[in-house]
C-alpha cells in the first residue's frame, strides 16, 4: 500500500475571523484526508511527485464558521483534482 505525505508549510488566512480560520483549516484537513485516502488516488500517487503551485481559481466564501468549513472542503477537493498526474 502506498503512503502519501503532504506538507503544508504555511497557511495564511488574512481577513477572516478566528472562528472562520479555524473552521476553514479543519475543513481543509478533514477533506484532504478523505480525498487522499481514496485507493485510486493513492495508486496514482505511488511514485514520487512534487507540485510546487496549484492555481485553483476563484472560490467564494460564505460568512461564518460553516462558510469556512465549506470553503476548506472545496479547496481540498480542488487540490485533489489538481494533483492528478
Secondary structure by P-SEA (a helix, b strand, c coil): cbbbbbbbcccccccccaaaaaaaaaaaaaaaaaaaacaaaaaaaccccccccccccbbbbcccaaaaaaaaaaaaaaaaaaacc
